[in-house]
Amino acid sequence: MQLEFSAEELQFRDEVRAWIDDAYDDELKTLMAQSKNGYLDKAGQVRWQKKLHARGWAAPNWPREYGGPGWTPAQRYIFQAETAAAGCPTVSPMGLKMVAPVIMKFGTPEQKARFLPPILSSDVWWCQGYSEPNSGSDLASLQMRADHGRDAQGEHYVLNGSKIWTTHAQWADWMFCLVRTGREARRQDGISFVLVDMRTPGITVSPLPTLDGPVPGQQEVNQVFFENVRVPVENRIGEEGMGWTYAKYLLEFERGGSHAPTLRQQLGKVARIAADQPGDGGGTVLDDPAFRRKLAELHLRAAALEAVELRIFSGVASGTSIGAASSMLKLVGTDTLQAISELAVEAAGPDALPFVQDTWAEVQGRPAAPRVGPDYAGPVAPRYFNYRKASIYAGSNEIQRNIIAKLVLGL
Ligand SMILES: Cc1cc2nc3c(=O)[nH]c(=O)nc-3n(C[C@H](O)[C@H](O)[C@H](O)COP(=O)(O)OP(=O)(O)OC[C@H]3O[C@@H](n4cnc5c(N)ncnc54)[C@H](O)[C@@H]3O)c2cc1C
């Protein structure tokens, strides 16, 4: 197992740093400073992702034949660590990291040629239609119907039902969607994986308010309703009834990835806030030994996670499959992320409060209260509320514990 970076890898790191210095410009930094969740509004996201695409770095995980950079696991780790350390925006995963690997592995040559290039260039945006109002953790219970039909334009499915918690559906041109095409005894057998053009008549996207308040341009989750939505059969991936297999393949990509670089970056922010806030004993919050102890504990958790991530990625480099480790990384990474967002609130103290009141002013029909407090405190409370989601999305942390219990402990 090799955990040290080689001279070439360190040179690559310098190349990435130099590119970030140039590409991550002041306009993007200003937008990111107010982001509640690491994403920008759609225009900002597109601008950032197109810069990555122009450099050939939009899709670190894609093989070279589809336009990926052909990086080693170590290069991918370095790239992720450097972009996180610099506080760059999170790349929207639904197209590049989620549906694209499924299309590459199970799609037809026509589907690959049609869908992959505009995902890579960020010209076409995707959303994920897995969860339904009564089907989240128990996803195989999903009910959205896809009935066969035939008309002058050809064979198709007719979709009826609804998907929920659909991230950025309001931005999406397409949805990859799990639908029920059969009523087999084993629920997983009746599921198919279809690609739906979001402009098809019969689709309604309805925003769901979240705890963090209505931050302009940052609407996150939606419910999407389908009423007699026509989807050509050629938009189905793979075989009918095999969608569960493709869906599970995709989840490996959704849960994989490293968290430690982001945690370190967020801890740096907390320390800067604490250094600027007056503490009880005359100094700053950062001078308070109890606060410093909490900060140090979180640094240790991030460092331990980083060591595990490096060990796992070193294994991946020599061909080991990530397996149940993706559940462990998701669990520890998101638990720690939430703990850091809690400590940020403690650091900012009452300065975090005006922003919460402001975001709700419009909904409550009253003029927004003038902001007081330093700018950095603005996103602290929305981030705290927003990150409650981290232990729920991509399979809740209780479900990850179940997976670990089964696959690692054999329970
Ligand atoms: C911010 C956000 C964005 C999301 N984006 C998307 C998206 O883009 N597309 C999409 O399809 N979905 C999305 N989701 C949905 C997400 O995948 C589900 O919320 C998640 O799978 C949990 O399902 P549920 O909400 O129905 O909760 P439930 O499954 O009803 O769970 C409720 C509680 O019970 C616990 N629980 C359930 N079953 C078990 C069990 N067997 N053992 C122990 N505990 C259990 C859960 O951990 C949870 O605490 C998103 C969710 C969030 C919060």
The ligand as an SDF file (V2000), in Angstrom:
LIG
                    3D

 53 58  0  0  0  0  0  0  0  0999 V2000
  -31.8060   17.2540    0.4590 C   0  0  0  0  0  0  0  0  0  0  0  0
  -32.2570   15.9600   -0.1430 C   0  0  0  0  0  0  0  0  0  0  0  0
  -32.0930   15.7560   -1.4880 C   0  0  0  0  0  0  0  0  0  0  0  0
  -32.5500   14.5880   -2.0710 C   0  0  0  0  0  0  0  0  0  0  0  0
  -32.4390   14.4570   -3.4340 N   0  0  0  0  0  0  0  0  0  0  0  0
  -32.9890   13.3810   -4.0400 C   0  0  0  0  0  0  0  0  0  0  0  0
  -33.0070   13.2900   -5.4670 C   0  0  0  0  0  0  0  0  0  0  0  0
  -32.5000   14.1570   -6.1760 O   0  0  0  0  0  0  0  0  0  0  0  0
  -33.6090   12.2360   -6.0230 N   0  0  0  0  0  0  0  0  0  0  0  0
  -34.1810   11.2200   -5.2890 C   0  0  0  0  0  0  0  0  0  0  0  0
  -34.6890   10.2630   -5.8660 O   0  0  0  0  0  0  0  0  0  0  0  0
  -34.2030   11.2940   -3.9120 N   0  0  0  0  0  0  0  0  0  0  0  0
  -33.6260   12.3400   -3.2920 C   0  0  0  0  0  0  0  0  0  0  0  0
  -33.6440   12.4340   -1.9150 N   0  0  0  0  0  0  0  0  0  0  0  0
  -34.4000   11.4250   -1.1660 C   0  0  0  0  0  0  0  0  0  0  0  0
  -33.5610   10.5280   -0.2840 C   0  0  0  0  0  0  0  0  0  0  0  0
  -32.9020    9.5420   -1.0370 O   0  0  0  0  0  0  0  0  0  0  0  0
  -34.5480    9.9170    0.7350 C   0  0  0  0  0  0  0  0  0  0  0  0
  -35.0110   10.9890    1.5510 O   0  0  0  0  0  0  0  0  0  0  0  0
  -33.8980    8.8660    1.6040 C   0  0  0  0  0  0  0  0  0  0  0  0
  -33.6460    7.7070    0.8470 O   0  0  0  0  0  0  0  0  0  0  0  0
  -34.7970    8.5130    2.8230 C   0  0  0  0  0  0  0  0  0  0  0  0
  -36.0810    8.1770    2.4000 O   0  0  0  0  0  0  0  0  0  0  0  0
  -37.3640    8.8720    3.0530 P   0  0  0  0  0  0  0  0  0  0  0  0
  -37.1570   10.3530    3.0370 O   0  0  0  0  0  0  0  0  0  0  0  0
  -38.5620    8.3390    2.3590 O   0  0  0  0  0  0  0  0  0  0  0  0
  -37.3570    8.4200    4.5670 O   0  0  0  0  0  0  0  0  0  0  0  0
  -37.8440    7.0140    5.1350 P   0  0  0  0  0  0  0  0  0  0  0  0
  -37.3160    5.9090    4.2850 O   0  0  0  0  0  0  0  0  0  0  0  0
  -39.3170    7.0670    5.3620 O   0  0  0  0  0  0  0  0  0  0  0  0
  -37.0970    6.9720    6.5170 O   0  0  0  0  0  0  0  0  0  0  0  0
  -37.5490    7.6950    7.6680 C   0  0  0  0  0  0  0  0  0  0  0  0
  -36.5890    7.3860    8.8200 C   0  0  0  0  0  0  0  0  0  0  0  0
  -36.6250    5.9910    9.1320 O   0  0  0  0  0  0  0  0  0  0  0  0
  -35.3120    5.4290    9.0550 C   0  0  0  0  0  0  0  0  0  0  0  0
  -35.3840    4.0780    8.4880 N   0  0  0  0  0  0  0  0  0  0  0  0
  -36.0830    3.6940    7.3820 C   0  0  0  0  0  0  0  0  0  0  0  0
  -35.9070    2.3770    7.1540 N   0  0  0  0  0  0  0  0  0  0  0  0
  -35.0690    1.9190    8.1240 C   0  0  0  0  0  0  0  0  0  0  0  0
  -34.5060    0.6380    8.4180 C   0  0  0  0  0  0  0  0  0  0  0  0
  -34.7400   -0.4210    7.6480 N   0  0  0  0  0  0  0  0  0  0  0  0
  -33.6830    0.5460    9.4970 N   0  0  0  0  0  0  0  0  0  0  0  0
  -33.4090    1.6210   10.2750 C   0  0  0  0  0  0  0  0  0  0  0  0
  -33.9270    2.8660   10.0440 N   0  0  0  0  0  0  0  0  0  0  0  0
  -34.7510    3.0000    8.9880 C   0  0  0  0  0  0  0  0  0  0  0  0
  -34.5450    6.3420    8.1190 C   0  0  0  0  0  0  0  0  0  0  0  0
  -33.1570    6.2930    8.3610 O   0  0  0  0  0  0  0  0  0  0  0  0
  -35.1260    7.7010    8.4810 C   0  0  0  0  0  0  0  0  0  0  0  0
  -34.4820    8.2140    9.6090 O   0  0  0  0  0  0  0  0  0  0  0  0
  -33.1570   13.5830   -1.2890 C   0  0  0  0  0  0  0  0  0  0  0  0
  -33.2960   13.7720    0.0840 C   0  0  0  0  0  0  0  0  0  0  0  0
  -32.8560   14.9380    0.6580 C   0  0  0  0  0  0  0  0  0  0  0  0
  -33.0370   15.1320    2.1220 C   0  0  0  0  0  0  0  0  0  0  0  0
  1  2  1  0
  2  3  1  0
  2 52  2  0
  3  4  2  0
  4  5  1  0
  4 50  1  0
  5  6  2  0
  6  7  1  0
  6 13  1  0
  7  8  2  0
  7  9  1  0
  9 10  1  0
 10 11  2  0
 10 12  1  0
 12 13  2  0
 13 14  1  0
 14 15  1  0
 14 50  1  0
 15 16  1  0
 16 17  1  0
 16 18  1  0
 18 19  1  0
 18 20  1  0
 20 21  1  0
 20 22  1  0
 22 23  1  0
 23 24  1  0
 24 25  2  0
 24 26  1  0
 24 27  1  0
 27 28  1  0
 28 29  2  0
 28 30  1  0
 28 31  1  0
 31 32  1  0
 32 33  1  0
 33 34  1  0
 33 48  1  0
 34 35  1  0
 35 36  1  0
 35 46  1  0
 36 37  1  0
 36 45  1  0
 37 38  2  0
 38 39  1  0
 39 40  1  0
 39 45  2  0
 40 41  1  0
 40 42  2  0
 42 43  1  0
 43 44  2  0
 44 45  1  0
 46 47  1  0
 46 48  1  0
 48 49  1  0
 50 51  2  0
 51 52  1  0
 52 53  1  0
M  END
$$$$
